[in-house]
């Protein structure tokens, strides 16, 4: 599943990527494998087991180390609703099955706004999620002036969802001019 999504990220060997709610590193490590020595993926999580079993920074670091990706990955503890990164820090921002864990609607919107804030002009953002928030995320993209490049159901379910819960992707590009908020 992630392979197809990663193809749409426009990664370059030196891309600087932020993966929000990286958990044990499923998407994070797939992205890191696509980067060159100058590329880096920063994985951010609160490391809460209620969101994902065995969700610990030590588990994720072991997964990264076992794949030989230690030099391409930086793990940090942080809250995606209040990112501790300067504006326009990353070429790509991703989140996979994480933002829906924020139960408060305004806090979810803040998380998406923060992701857009730290995205460089011309950068790409992709949210893969479950639940019914695709329109909410897409509206935040539009309000921020992003060009939506994908907004669709992924038409599959997995261990993270029940048969009644759809998975989807919404992705967009931040304009290179100053129109994005």
C-alpha positions, 0 to 999 in steps of 0.5 A: 500500500505505501509503495504506491503512495510514496510514488506520489511524494516527489521525493529526491535523494536529499528530501527532508521529510516529516512523518507525523504520528510515525508509530513503529515506523511503517511509512517512515522506514519506507520513505527512508529507503527511498532517500540518499545519504543527504536525505532525512526523515524525522518521525514525530510521535507522542508514543502512546500505546492507546493509539498503537500497541507497543508504541515506544520510541525504543521499538521504532528505533530498533526497527530503524536500526534493524533496517540499516536506516539509522543515518536517515532517520531522526525520531522525536517526541512531540505533539503534532498540534504544536510542532516545534519546527520552524516554518518551511522546514520540510520538503514533504510532510506525511501522516499515516493513520494517526491524525484521527487519533486526535478526538477534538476536531479543532485540535485535528485541524490544528495538526493539519495547519501545523503540518502545512506551516512546516512545509516548504513552498513547493512541498508536498503533504500526504495524509493517509487515514481512516475515519470520516475526516477526509473532507475536514483535511481537504478543507484545511488544505483549500483554506491554506491555498494548497493545490489538492493532488489526491483525494480518494478512498483507498478501497481497502481495509487493514488491521487498523480498521474494521470492515465498515471503516474506509481508508483514504488519502488526501494530498496536496502541494504548497504553492511556491508563492506567498498565497498559502497561509 
